[in-house]
Amino acid sequence: MSIEVKNITKVFGEQKALDNVSFDINNGEIVGFLGPNGAGKSTLMKIITGYIPSTEGDVFINGKNILENPIEIRKKLGYLPEQNPLYFDMYIVEYLEFVAGIYGIKNKKSRIDEVVELTGLSPEINKKIGTLSKGYKQRVGLAQAIIHDPEVLILDEPTSGLDPNQIIEIRNLIKNLGKEKTVILSTHIMQEVEAICDRILLIKKGVLLANDKAEDFGHLGDESRSTLLVELDGEIAEKEFSQIKGVKTVKRQSPTRFVIEYNHSNDIRKEVFNLAVQKGRAVLSMQEKEKSIEEVFAELTNK
């Protein structure tokens, strides 16, 4: 199921939370939605789900406007807000029965059994929601988001506050769900994006800064700087590399391994090789280092 966001602007009083944001998401994509706190991510997710209207612009799900066809489209959307809205006095099954009833699901018991198994809730199934750990509460939130088998999943910080093991479990669950559904995932965890997302959207102060495939995201950011990873068969002083024209910084990872940041317009590989030969060292490896998602995020959002 495709999503088309066209020229979305949202104004709260005198504050512009979103400024003319546009992008498309193809059927079956898992898209990571990144940005600093207060960038407008949650606001945009609420607009896409139809929870709040935009000030300007439109959202289309499979070609249909969310505001003109709210009931029809919401049947095909699953939404987990950042603040997971659960009824803590309800038991897990009781809550899922309640949600299933809202969606008019037939054979509620069999469907609840399916999502309980899928989200790994079985060990805690007889407990009240209020007694669950944060990780299991997130699982309940995911269960309610998928109980009606939606074609689109919108997940706002689904692993927030979880321990490392819980993060991996929820991440794997989202990845499996993404095999059959279109997923928009908001997170601050860069490893999460690298592990499961096909494409990345980066927003800052309501403006879309980047929209690219996850595998190509490292090419964004400051294009004037490049990084070279060099390994020799012996030691050379860092100051020797610093004297090469265009070199900005030199960091030693080990006695024989160096990370050299340099001006992209100066190809320093030949000079590095010649320096090694001059010092009687062999070059064991030399390769360009692609920027991590975290590095690109920092460069684009700190401008």
Secondary structure, DSSP 8 states (H G I E B T S, - for coil): --EEEEEEEEEETTEEEEEEEEEEE-TT-EEEEE--TTSSHHHHHHHHHTSS--SEEEEEETTEETTTSHHHHHTTEEEE-SS----TTSBHHHHHHHHHHHTT-SSHHHHHHHHHHHHT-GGGTTSBGGGS-HHHHHHHHHHHHHTT--SEEEEESTTTT--HHHHHHHHHHHHHHTTTSEEEEE-S-HHHHHHH-SEEEEEETTEEEEEEEGGGGGG-S-TTEEEEEEEESS---HHHHHTSTTEEEEEEEETTEEEEEEETTS--HHHHHHHHHHTT--EEEEEE----HHHHHHHHH--
